[in-house]
């Protein structure tokens, strides 16, 4: 019993130090993450956790997949591509504050009846996940995703969020960003993509390692038609003056 009492006494003495360490660690995380988000408001992003993860996966499978990734400004990406991605992934992107709560509620309700889960992540959330985090479905990762989404929505503007997103998204095995994908699939810069090509890129986003914009499946073609309808519903005025 004496050993137990001594153990409790030692623990009580250590608690204030542990609390201080935890508090300082949390403060350091908040300060460092804030500084990082502020810096990335202007700096190009050449590598993300997803790139490292995919490279590791390919290596473990015994595959050699070269990394193709280029950074370009949003002005160097076709407006067709920008609009198609918004119409495909997040039609409310220019009007919400990072989260589409209506879509989240619908996804929660639908997932109660579906085996294949439906997502409701906005472009802002996907950007936060791709740039700062690792792919996972844990509550911790989702919480951090929400935290970084709030940060970028308040520190960056919509144009910067979209610029980063279009430069880091996965568009094929080892292919990241609009410019690298445009050069690989169509031998042209992202700025010169035709409307149909841009819509096919947007159509493969749910599974870019499986689908190919040059050889679209019937499902990809149906998604392209869905994107066309969304673009018509949004109208040209929706994208002005941001895009």
MODELLER restraints for C-alpha pairs under 7 A, 6 or more apart:
rsr = mdl.restraints
at = mdl.atoms
rsr.add(forms.Gaussian(group=physical.xy_distance, feature=features.Distance(at['CA:37:A'], at['CA:152:A']), mean=6.68, stdev=0.5))
rsr.add(forms.Gaussian(group=physical.xy_distance, feature=features.Distance(at['CA:38:A'], at['CA:155:A']), mean=6.65, stdev=0.5))
rsr.add(forms.Gaussian(group=physical.xy_distance, feature=features.Distance(at['CA:41:A'], at['CA:156:A']), mean=5.78, stdev=0.5))
rsr.add(forms.Gaussian(group=physical.xy_distance, feature=features.Distance(at['CA:44:A'], at['CA:71:A']), mean=6.73, stdev=0.5))
rsr.add(forms.Gaussian(group=physical.xy_distance, feature=features.Distance(at['CA:46:A'], at['CA:71:A']), mean=6.76, stdev=0.5))
rsr.add(forms.Gaussian(group=physical.xy_distance, feature=features.Distance(at['CA:48:A'], at['CA:130:A']), mean=6.54, stdev=0.5))
rsr.add(forms.Gaussian(group=physical.xy_distance, feature=features.Distance(at['CA:48:A'], at['CA:131:A']), mean=5.35, stdev=0.5))
rsr.add(forms.Gaussian(group=physical.xy_distance, feature=features.Distance(at['CA:49:A'], at['CA:130:A']), mean=6.96, stdev=0.5))
rsr.add(forms.Gaussian(group=physical.xy_distance, feature=features.Distance(at['CA:49:A'], at['CA:131:A']), mean=6.88, stdev=0.5))
rsr.add(forms.Gaussian(group=physical.xy_distance, feature=features.Distance(at['CA:49:A'], at['CA:133:A']), mean=6.40, stdev=0.5))
rsr.add(forms.Gaussian(group=physical.xy_distance, feature=features.Distance(at['CA:49:A'], at['CA:134:A']), mean=5.81, stdev=0.5))
rsr.add(forms.Gaussian(group=physical.xy_distance, feature=features.Distance(at['CA:50:A'], at['CA:130:A']), mean=6.43, stdev=0.5))
rsr.add(forms.Gaussian(group=physical.xy_distance, feature=features.Distance(at['CA:50:A'], at['CA:134:A']), mean=6.43, stdev=0.5))
rsr.add(forms.Gaussian(group=physical.xy_distance, feature=features.Distance(at['CA:58:A'], at['CA:64:A']), mean=6.62, stdev=0.5))
rsr.add(forms.Gaussian(group=physical.xy_distance, feature=features.Distance(at['CA:58:A'], at['CA:65:A']), mean=6.83, stdev=0.5))
rsr.add(forms.Gaussian(group=physical.xy_distance, feature=features.Distance(at['CA:65:A'], at['CA:174:A']), mean=5.97, stdev=0.5))
rsr.add(forms.Gaussian(group=physical.xy_distance, feature=features.Distance(at['CA:66:A'], at['CA:174:A']), mean=5.94, stdev=0.5))
rsr.add(forms.Gaussian(group=physical.xy_distance, feature=features.Distance(at['CA:67:A'], at['CA:174:A']), mean=4.65, stdev=0.5))
rsr.add(forms.Gaussian(group=physical.xy_distance, feature=features.Distance(at['CA:67:A'], at['CA:175:A']), mean=6.17, stdev=0.5))
rsr.add(forms.Gaussian(group=physical.xy_distance, feature=features.Distance(at['CA:68:A'], at['CA:174:A']), mean=5.93, stdev=0.5))
rsr.add(forms.Gaussian(group=physical.xy_distance, feature=features.Distance(at['CA:68:A'], at['CA:175:A']), mean=4.84, stdev=0.5))
rsr.add(forms.Gaussian(group=physical.xy_distance, feature=features.Distance(at['CA:68:A'], at['CA:176:A']), mean=6.23, stdev=0.5))
rsr.add(forms.Gaussian(group=physical.xy_distance, feature=features.Distance(at['CA:68:A'], at['CA:180:A']), mean=5.78, stdev=0.5))
rsr.add(forms.Gaussian(group=physical.xy_distance, feature=features.Distance(at['CA:69:A'], at['CA:175:A']), mean=6.20, stdev=0.5))
rsr.add(forms.Gaussian(group=physical.xy_distance, feature=features.Distance(at['CA:69:A'], at['CA:176:A']), mean=5.04, stdev=0.5))
rsr.add(forms.Gaussian(group=physical.xy_distance, feature=features.Distance(at['CA:69:A'], at['CA:177:A']), mean=6.14, stdev=0.5))
rsr.add(forms.Gaussian(group=physical.xy_distance, feature=features.Distance(at['CA:69:A'], at['CA:180:A']), mean=5.25, stdev=0.5))
rsr.add(forms.Gaussian(group=physical.xy_distance, feature=features.Distance(at['CA:70:A'], at['CA:177:A']), mean=6.71, stdev=0.5))
rsr.add(forms.Gaussian(group=physical.xy_distance, feature=features.Distance(at['CA:70:A'], at['CA:179:A']), mean=6.01, stdev=0.5))
rsr.add(forms.Gaussian(group=physical.xy_distance, feature=features.Distance(at['CA:70:A'], at['CA:180:A']), mean=5.59, stdev=0.5))
rsr.add(forms.Gaussian(group=physical.xy_distance, feature=features.Distance(at['CA:71:A'], at['CA:167:A']), mean=5.90, stdev=0.5))
rsr.add(forms.Gaussian(group=physical.xy_distance, feature=features.Distance(at['CA:72:A'], at['CA:179:A']), mean=6.92, stdev=0.5))
rsr.add(forms.Gaussian(group=physical.xy_distance, feature=features.Distance(at['CA:73:A'], at['CA:163:A']), mean=6.69, stdev=0.5))
rsr.add(forms.Gaussian(group=physical.xy_distance, feature=features.Distance(at['CA:74:A'], at['CA:163:A']), mean=5.04, stdev=0.5))
rsr.add(forms.Gaussian(group=physical.xy_distance, feature=features.Distance(at['CA:76:A'], at['CA:190:A']), mean=6.60, stdev=0.5))
rsr.add(forms.Gaussian(group=physical.xy_distance, feature=features.Distance(at['CA:76:A'], at['CA:191:A']), mean=4.91, stdev=0.5))
rsr.add(forms.Gaussian(group=physical.xy_distance, feature=features.Distance(at['CA:77:A'], at['CA:190:A']), mean=4.88, stdev=0.5))
rsr.add(forms.Gaussian(group=physical.xy_distance, feature=features.Distance(at['CA:77:A'], at['CA:191:A']), mean=4.32, stdev=0.5))
rsr.add(forms.Gaussian(group=physical.xy_distance, feature=features.Distance(at['CA:78:A'], at['CA:190:A']), mean=5.84, stdev=0.5))
rsr.add(forms.Gaussian(group=physical.xy_distance, feature=features.Distance(at['CA:78:A'], at['CA:191:A']), mean=4.20, stdev=0.5))
rsr.add(forms.Gaussian(group=physical.xy_distance, feature=features.Distance(at['CA:78:A'], at['CA:192:A']), mean=6.18, stdev=0.5))
rsr.add(forms.Gaussian(group=physical.xy_distance, feature=features.Distance(at['CA:78:A'], at['CA:193:A']), mean=5.99, stdev=0.5))
rsr.add(forms.Gaussian(group=physical.xy_distance, feature=features.Distance(at['CA:80:A'], at['CA:195:A']), mean=5.25, stdev=0.5))
rsr.add(forms.Gaussian(group=physical.xy_distance, feature=features.Distance(at['CA:80:A'], at['CA:198:A']), mean=5.88, stdev=0.5))
rsr.add(forms.Gaussian(group=physical.xy_distance, feature=features.Distance(at['CA:81:A'], at['CA:198:A']), mean=4.56, stdev=0.5))
rsr.add(forms.Gaussian(group=physical.xy_distance, feature=features.Distance(at['CA:81:A'], at['CA:199:A']), mean=6.75, stdev=0.5))
rsr.add(forms.Gaussian(group=physical.xy_distance, feature=features.Distance(at['CA:84:A'], at['CA:198:A']), mean=6.52, stdev=0.5))
rsr.add(forms.Gaussian(group=physical.xy_distance, feature=features.Distance(at['CA:84:A'], at['CA:199:A']), mean=5.40, stdev=0.5))
rsr.add(forms.Gaussian(group=physical.xy_distance, feature=features.Distance(at['CA:84:A'], at['CA:202:A']), mean=5.91, stdev=0.5))
rsr.add(forms.Gaussian(group=physical.xy_distance, feature=features.Distance(at['CA:84:A'], at['CA:227:A']), mean=6.50, stdev=0.5))
rsr.add(forms.Gaussian(group=physical.xy_distance, feature=features.Distance(at['CA:85:A'], at['CA:202:A']), mean=5.05, stdev=0.5))
rsr.add(forms.Gaussian(group=physical.xy_distance, feature=features.Distance(at['CA:86:A'], at['CA:93:A']), mean=6.69, stdev=0.5))
rsr.add(forms.Gaussian(group=physical.xy_distance, feature=features.Distance(at['CA:87:A'], at['CA:227:A']), mean=5.64, stdev=0.5))
rsr.add(forms.Gaussian(group=physical.xy_distance, feature=features.Distance(at['CA:87:A'], at['CA:230:A']), mean=5.52, stdev=0.5))
rsr.add(forms.Gaussian(group=physical.xy_distance, feature=features.Distance(at['CA:87:A'], at['CA:231:A']), mean=5.79, stdev=0.5))
rsr.add(forms.Gaussian(group=physical.xy_distance, feature=features.Distance(at['CA:88:A'], at['CA:202:A']), mean=6.18, stdev=0.5))
rsr.add(forms.Gaussian(group=physical.xy_distance, feature=features.Distance(at['CA:88:A'], at['CA:203:A']), mean=6.91, stdev=0.5))
rsr.add(forms.Gaussian(group=physical.xy_distance, feature=features.Distance(at['CA:88:A'], at['CA:227:A']), mean=5.39, stdev=0.5))
rsr.add(forms.Gaussian(group=physical.xy_distance, feature=features.Distance(at['CA:89:A'], at['CA:122:A']), mean=6.97, stdev=0.5))
rsr.add(forms.Gaussian(group=physical.xy_distance, feature=features.Distance(at['CA:89:A'], at['CA:123:A']), mean=6.72, stdev=0.5))
rsr.add(forms.Gaussian(group=physical.xy_distance, feature=features.Distance(at['CA:90:A'], at['CA:122:A']), mean=5.50, stdev=0.5))
rsr.add(forms.Gaussian(group=physical.xy_distance, feature=features.Distance(at['CA:90:A'], at['CA:123:A']), mean=6.04, stdev=0.5))
rsr.add(forms.Gaussian(group=physical.xy_distance, feature=features.Distance(at['CA:93:A'], at['CA:122:A']), mean=6.95, stdev=0.5))
rsr.add(forms.Gaussian(group=physical.xy_distance, feature=features.Distance(at['CA:93:A'], at['CA:123:A']), mean=6.74, stdev=0.5))
rsr.add(forms.Gaussian(group=physical.xy_distance, feature=features.Distance(at['CA:94:A'], at['CA:158:A']), mean=6.75, stdev=0.5))
rsr.add(forms.Gaussian(group=physical.xy_distance, feature=features.Distance(at['CA:97:A'], at['CA:153:A']), mean=6.50, stdev=0.5))
rsr.add(forms.Gaussian(group=physical.xy_distance, feature=features.Distance(at['CA:98:A'], at['CA:122:A']), mean=6.68, stdev=0.5))
rsr.add(forms.Gaussian(group=physical.xy_distance, feature=features.Distance(at['CA:98:A'], at['CA:124:A']), mean=5.45, stdev=0.5))
rsr.add(forms.Gaussian(group=physical.xy_distance, feature=features.Distance(at['CA:98:A'], at['CA:125:A']), mean=6.68, stdev=0.5))
rsr.add(forms.Gaussian(group=physical.xy_distance, feature=features.Distance(at['CA:98:A'], at['CA:149:A']), mean=6.17, stdev=0.5))
rsr.add(forms.Gaussian(group=physical.xy_distance, feature=features.Distance(at['CA:98:A'], at['CA:150:A']), mean=6.70, stdev=0.5))
rsr.add(forms.Gaussian(group=physical.xy_distance, feature=features.Distance(at['CA:98:A'], at['CA:153:A']), mean=6.14, stdev=0.5))
rsr.add(forms.Gaussian(group=physical.xy_distance, feature=features.Distance(at['CA:99:A'], at['CA:122:A']), mean=6.15, stdev=0.5))
rsr.add(forms.Gaussian(group=physical.xy_distance, feature=features.Distance(at['CA:100:A'], at['CA:122:A']), mean=6.66, stdev=0.5))
rsr.add(forms.Gaussian(group=physical.xy_distance, feature=features.Distance(at['CA:103:A'], at['CA:120:A']), mean=5.61, stdev=0.5))
rsr.add(forms.Gaussian(group=physical.xy_distance, feature=features.Distance(at['CA:104:A'], at['CA:120:A']), mean=5.24, stdev=0.5))
rsr.add(forms.Gaussian(group=physical.xy_distance, feature=features.Distance(at['CA:107:A'], at['CA:118:A']), mean=5.64, stdev=0.5))
rsr.add(forms.Gaussian(group=physical.xy_distance, feature=features.Distance(at['CA:107:A'], at['CA:119:A']), mean=6.26, stdev=0.5))
rsr.add(forms.Gaussian(group=physical.xy_distance, feature=features.Distance(at['CA:107:A'], at['CA:120:A']), mean=6.22, stdev=0.5))
rsr.add(forms.Gaussian(group=physical.xy_distance, feature=features.Distance(at['CA:111:A'], at['CA:117:A']), mean=5.46, stdev=0.5))
rsr.add(forms.Gaussian(group=physical.xy_distance, feature=features.Distance(at['CA:111:A'], at['CA:118:A']), mean=6.19, stdev=0.5))
rsr.add(forms.Gaussian(group=physical.xy_distance, feature=features.Distance(at['CA:124:A'], at['CA:149:A']), mean=5.94, stdev=0.5))
rsr.add(forms.Gaussian(group=physical.xy_distance, feature=features.Distance(at['CA:124:A'], at['CA:161:A']), mean=6.53, stdev=0.5))
rsr.add(forms.Gaussian(group=physical.xy_distance, feature=features.Distance(at['CA:125:A'], at['CA:145:A']), mean=6.43, stdev=0.5))
rsr.add(forms.Gaussian(group=physical.xy_distance, feature=features.Distance(at['CA:125:A'], at['CA:146:A']), mean=6.97, stdev=0.5))
rsr.add(forms.Gaussian(group=physical.xy_distance, feature=features.Distance(at['CA:125:A'], at['CA:149:A']), mean=5.39, stdev=0.5))
rsr.add(forms.Gaussian(group=physical.xy_distance, feature=features.Distance(at['CA:127:A'], at['CA:165:A']), mean=5.28, stdev=0.5))
rsr.add(forms.Gaussian(group=physical.xy_distance, feature=features.Distance(at['CA:128:A'], at['CA:145:A']), mean=5.93, stdev=0.5))
rsr.add(forms.Gaussian(group=physical.xy_distance, feature=features.Distance(at['CA:128:A'], at['CA:148:A']), mean=5.55, stdev=0.5))
rsr.add(forms.Gaussian(group=physical.xy_distance, feature=features.Distance(at['CA:128:A'], at['CA:149:A']), mean=5.47, stdev=0.5))
rsr.add(forms.Gaussian(group=physical.xy_distance, feature=features.Distance(at['CA:129:A'], at['CA:145:A']), mean=5.66, stdev=0.5))
rsr.add(forms.Gaussian(group=physical.xy_distance, feature=features.Distance(at['CA:159:A'], at['CA:242:A']), mean=6.48, stdev=0.5))
rsr.add(forms.Gaussian(group=physical.xy_distance, feature=features.Distance(at['CA:166:A'], at['CA:177:A']), mean=5.51, stdev=0.5))
rsr.add(forms.Gaussian(group=physical.xy_distance, feature=features.Distance(at['CA:166:A'], at['CA:178:A']), mean=5.72, stdev=0.5))
rsr.add(forms.Gaussian(group=physical.xy_distance, feature=features.Distance(at['CA:167:A'], at['CA:176:A']), mean=6.81, stdev=0.5))
rsr.add(forms.Gaussian(group=physical.xy_distance, feature=features.Distance(at['CA:167:A'], at['CA:177:A']), mean=3.92, stdev=0.5))
rsr.add(forms.Gaussian(group=physical.xy_distance, feature=features.Distance(at['CA:167:A'], at['CA:178:A']), mean=5.84, stdev=0.5))
rsr.add(forms.Gaussian(group=physical.xy_distance, feature=features.Distance(at['CA:168:A'], at['CA:176:A']), mean=5.48, stdev=0.5))
rsr.add(forms.Gaussian(group=physical.xy_distance, feature=features.Distance(at['CA:168:A'], at['CA:177:A']), mean=4.81, stdev=0.5))
rsr.add(forms.Gaussian(group=physical.xy_distance, feature=features.Distance(at['CA:169:A'], at['CA:176:A']), mean=5.46, stdev=0.5))
rsr.add(forms.Gaussian(group=physical.xy_distance, feature=features.Distance(at['CA:169:A'], at['CA:177:A']), mean=5.22, stdev=0.5))
rsr.add(forms.Gaussian(group=physical.xy_distance, feature=features.Distance(at['CA:170:A'], at['CA:176:A']), mean=4.56, stdev=0.5))
rsr.add(forms.Gaussian(group=physical.xy_distance, feature=features.Distance(at['CA:170:A'], at['CA:177:A']), mean=6.45, stdev=0.5))
rsr.add(forms.Gaussian(group=physical.xy_distance, feature=features.Distance(at['CA:170:A'], at['CA:208:A']), mean=6.56, stdev=0.5))
rsr.add(forms.Gaussian(group=physical.xy_distance, feature=features.Distance(at['CA:171:A'], at['CA:177:A']), mean=6.79, stdev=0.5))
rsr.add(forms.Gaussian(group=physical.xy_distance, feature=features.Distance(at['CA:171:A'], at['CA:181:A']), mean=6.22, stdev=0.5))
rsr.add(forms.Gaussian(group=physical.xy_distance, feature=features.Distance(at['CA:171:A'], at['CA:205:A']), mean=6.78, stdev=0.5))
rsr.add(forms.Gaussian(group=physical.xy_distance, feature=features.Distance(at['CA:171:A'], at['CA:208:A']), mean=4.96, stdev=0.5))
rsr.add(forms.Gaussian(group=physical.xy_distance, feature=features.Distance(at['CA:172:A'], at['CA:208:A']), mean=4.90, stdev=0.5))
rsr.add(forms.Gaussian(group=physical.xy_distance, feature=features.Distance(at['CA:172:A'], at['CA:209:A']), mean=4.62, stdev=0.5))
rsr.add(forms.Gaussian(group=physical.xy_distance, feature=features.Distance(at['CA:173:A'], at['CA:209:A']), mean=5.30, stdev=0.5))
rsr.add(forms.Gaussian(group=physical.xy_distance, feature=features.Distance(at['CA:175:A'], at['CA:181:A']), mean=6.04, stdev=0.5))
rsr.add(forms.Gaussian(group=physical.xy_distance, feature=features.Distance(at['CA:178:A'], at['CA:190:A']), mean=5.86, stdev=0.5))
rsr.add(forms.Gaussian(group=physical.xy_distance, feature=features.Distance(at['CA:179:A'], at['CA:189:A']), mean=5.87, stdev=0.5))
rsr.add(forms.Gaussian(group=physical.xy_distance, feature=features.Distance(at['CA:179:A'], at['CA:190:A']), mean=4.82, stdev=0.5))
rsr.add(forms.Gaussian(group=physical.xy_distance, feature=features.Distance(at['CA:182:A'], at['CA:188:A']), mean=5.76, stdev=0.5))
rsr.add(forms.Gaussian(group=physical.xy_distance, feature=features.Distance(at['CA:182:A'], at['CA:189:A']), mean=5.74, stdev=0.5))
rsr.add(forms.Gaussian(group=physical.xy_distance, feature=features.Distance(at['CA:182:A'], at['CA:190:A']), mean=5.31, stdev=0.5))
rsr.add(forms.Gaussian(group=physical.xy_distance, feature=features.Distance(at['CA:183:A'], at['CA:189:A']), mean=5.76, stdev=0.5))
rsr.add(forms.Gaussian(group=physical.xy_distance, feature=features.Distance(at['CA:185:A'], at['CA:214:A']), mean=6.85, stdev=0.5))
rsr.add(forms.Gaussian(group=physical.xy_distance, feature=features.Distance(at['CA:199:A'], at['CA:224:A']), mean=5.81, stdev=0.5))
rsr.add(forms.Gaussian(group=physical.xy_distance, feature=features.Distance(at['CA:199:A'], at['CA:227:A']), mean=6.95, stdev=0.5))
rsr.add(forms.Gaussian(group=physical.xy_distance, feature=features.Distance(at['CA:200:A'], at['CA:213:A']), mean=5.24, stdev=0.5))
rsr.add(forms.Gaussian(group=physical.xy_distance, feature=features.Distance(at['CA:200:A'], at['CA:224:A']), mean=5.97, stdev=0.5))
rsr.add(forms.Gaussian(group=physical.xy_distance, feature=features.Distance(at['CA:201:A'], at['CA:213:A']), mean=5.73, stdev=0.5))
rsr.add(forms.Gaussian(group=physical.xy_distance, feature=features.Distance(at['CA:203:A'], at['CA:220:A']), mean=5.70, stdev=0.5))
rsr.add(forms.Gaussian(group=physical.xy_distance, feature=features.Distance(at['CA:203:A'], at['CA:223:A']), mean=5.38, stdev=0.5))
rsr.add(forms.Gaussian(group=physical.xy_distance, feature=features.Distance(at['CA:203:A'], at['CA:224:A']), mean=5.35, stdev=0.5))
rsr.add(forms.Gaussian(group=physical.xy_distance, feature=features.Distance(at['CA:204:A'], at['CA:211:A']), mean=5.73, stdev=0.5))
rsr.add(forms.Gaussian(group=physical.xy_distance, feature=features.Distance(at['CA:204:A'], at['CA:212:A']), mean=6.91, stdev=0.5))
rsr.add(forms.Gaussian(group=physical.xy_distance, feature=features.Distance(at['CA:204:A'], at['CA:213:A']), mean=6.78, stdev=0.5))
rsr.add(forms.Gaussian(group=physical.xy_distance, feature=features.Distance(at['CA:204:A'], at['CA:220:A']), mean=6.38, stdev=0.5))
